[in-house]
Protein backbone atom coordinates (compact mmCIF):
# COMPACT_ATOMS: atom_id res chain seq x y z
CA UNK A 1 0.00 0.00 0.00
CA UNK A 2 1.29 3.44 -0.90
CA UNK A 3 0.31 7.03 -0.17
CA UNK A 4 0.73 9.47 -3.02
CA UNK A 5 1.47 13.06 -2.04
CA UNK A 6 2.12 15.28 -5.04
CA UNK A 7 4.84 13.40 -6.99
CA UNK A 8 6.07 11.26 -4.08
CA UNK A 9 4.97 7.72 -3.30
CA UNK A 10 5.37 6.79 0.35
CA UNK A 11 5.15 3.16 1.39
CA UNK A 12 2.47 2.57 4.05
CA UNK A 13 2.62 -0.28 6.51
CA UNK A 14 -0.68 -1.33 8.11
CA UNK A 15 -0.14 -1.90 11.82
CA UNK A 16 -2.09 -5.01 12.82
CA UNK A 17 -1.83 -6.93 16.07
CA UNK A 18 -1.08 -5.80 19.59
CA UNK A 19 2.72 -5.72 19.43
CA UNK A 20 2.95 -3.87 16.09
CA UNK A 21 0.39 -1.28 17.19
CA UNK A 22 2.13 -0.85 20.54
CA UNK A 23 5.64 -0.47 19.10
CA UNK A 24 4.84 1.78 16.13
CA UNK A 25 7.90 4.01 15.66
CA UNK A 26 9.17 3.86 19.23
CA UNK A 27 12.97 3.78 19.48
CA UNK A 28 13.51 4.03 15.70
CA UNK A 29 16.70 6.07 15.39
CA UNK A 30 17.22 6.42 11.63
CA UNK A 31 15.00 8.88 9.70
CA UNK A 32 11.95 7.11 8.31
CA UNK A 33 11.00 7.10 4.62
CA UNK A 34 7.77 5.12 5.08
CA UNK A 35 4.50 5.67 6.90
CA UNK A 36 2.44 3.69 9.37
CA UNK A 37 -1.34 3.32 9.25
CA UNK A 38 -3.33 2.52 12.38
CA UNK A 39 -7.00 1.64 12.00
CA UNK A 40 -9.63 2.16 14.69
CA UNK A 41 -7.33 4.37 16.73
CA UNK A 42 -8.42 7.69 18.17
CA UNK A 43 -5.86 8.46 20.89
CA UNK A 44 -2.29 9.19 19.78
CA UNK A 45 0.86 9.49 21.85
CA UNK A 46 4.40 10.18 20.67
CA UNK A 47 6.15 8.78 23.74
CA UNK A 48 9.60 7.33 23.06
CA UNK A 49 9.82 8.59 19.48
CA UNK A 50 13.39 9.52 18.57
CA UNK A 51 12.44 11.87 15.74
CA UNK A 52 9.76 14.31 14.68
CA UNK A 53 6.94 13.03 12.47
CA UNK A 54 3.78 14.29 10.81
CA UNK A 55 0.48 12.82 11.97
CA UNK A 56 -2.70 12.79 9.89
CA UNK A 57 -6.11 11.75 11.26
CA UNK A 58 -8.78 10.63 8.79
CA UNK A 59 -12.26 9.14 8.73
CA UNK A 60 -13.22 5.73 7.25
CA UNK A 61 -13.11 7.10 3.68
CA UNK A 62 -9.65 8.65 4.25
CA UNK A 63 -10.90 12.24 4.23
CA UNK A 64 -8.41 14.32 6.21
CA UNK A 65 -9.87 15.64 9.47
CA UNK A 66 -6.76 16.81 11.36
CA UNK A 67 -3.11 17.40 10.50
CA UNK A 68 -0.30 17.69 13.04
CA UNK A 69 3.06 18.67 11.59
CA UNK A 70 6.48 18.22 13.20
CA UNK A 71 5.19 16.45 16.31
CA UNK A 72 7.81 16.20 19.04
CA UNK A 73 8.20 13.35 21.47
CA UNK A 74 6.09 13.14 24.65
CA UNK A 75 3.04 14.77 23.04
CA UNK A 76 -0.57 13.57 23.12
CA UNK A 77 -3.50 13.97 20.77
CA UNK A 78 -6.74 13.44 22.64
CA UNK A 79 -9.53 11.35 21.08
CA UNK A 80 -11.39 13.12 18.28
CA UNK A 81 -14.82 12.45 16.86
CA UNK A 82 -15.16 10.62 13.54
CA UNK A 83 -11.46 9.63 13.47
CA UNK A 84 -10.89 6.11 12.14
CA UNK A 85 -7.36 6.00 10.68
CA UNK A 86 -4.18 7.53 12.08
CA UNK A 87 -1.16 7.95 9.80
CA UNK A 88 2.38 8.44 11.07
CA UNK A 89 4.26 9.98 8.15
CA UNK A 90 7.83 11.14 7.50
CA UNK A 91 8.67 14.70 8.44
CA UNK A 92 7.42 17.41 6.01
CA UNK A 93 5.00 15.07 4.22
CA UNK A 94 1.91 16.77 5.63
CA UNK A 95 2.87 20.23 4.33
CA UNK A 96 1.38 19.26 0.95
CA UNK A 97 -1.90 18.00 2.47
CA UNK A 98 -5.02 19.99 3.31
CA UNK A 99 -7.88 19.35 5.71
CA UNK A 100 -11.03 18.25 3.91
CA UNK A 101 -9.23 16.56 1.02
CA UNK A 102 -8.98 12.82 0.52
CA UNK A 103 -5.73 10.90 0.89
CA UNK A 104 -4.73 9.08 -2.28
CA UNK A 105 -4.06 5.49 -1.23
CA UNK A 106 -2.67 3.17 -3.90
CA UNK A 107 -3.07 -0.54 -3.21
CA UNK A 108 -0.95 -3.26 -4.73
CA UNK A 109 -2.50 -5.95 -6.90
CA UNK A 110 -2.31 -8.49 -4.08
CA UNK A 111 -4.08 -6.13 -1.64
CA UNK A 112 -6.85 -5.51 -4.17
CA UNK A 113 -7.39 -9.27 -4.54
CA UNK A 114 -7.61 -9.69 -0.75
CA UNK A 115 -10.19 -6.87 -0.55
CA UNK A 116 -12.28 -8.52 -3.28
CA UNK A 117 -12.24 -11.83 -1.41
CA UNK A 118 -13.39 -10.09 1.79
CA UNK A 119 -16.29 -8.45 -0.05
CA UNK A 120 -17.43 -11.75 -1.60
FENZI-V387567 format. One record per backbone hydrogen bond with DSSP energy under -0.5 kcal/mol. CO is the residue of the C=O (numbers start at 1). NH is the residue of the N-H. If there is no record, write none. Layout:
BEGIN
CO	NH
CO	NH
END
This chain:
BEGIN
1	12
2	106
3	5
3	10
4	104
5	8
8	5
8	10
9	11
10	3
11	35
12	14
13	37
14	16
17	21
18	22
19	23
20	24
23	26
25	28
25	50
27	29
33	11
35	13
36	88
37	15
38	86
44	77
46	49
46	74
48	27
53	71
54	89
55	68
56	87
57	65
57	66
58	84
58	85
59	62
62	103
63	59
64	100
66	57
68	55
71	53
72	75
75	46
76	78
77	44
80	83
84	40
84	41
85	58
86	38
87	56
87	89
88	36
89	54
90	93
93	96
94	97
98	101
101	64
103	105
104	4
104	106
105	107
106	2
108	112
109	113
110	114
111	115
112	116
113	117
114	118
115	119
116	120
END
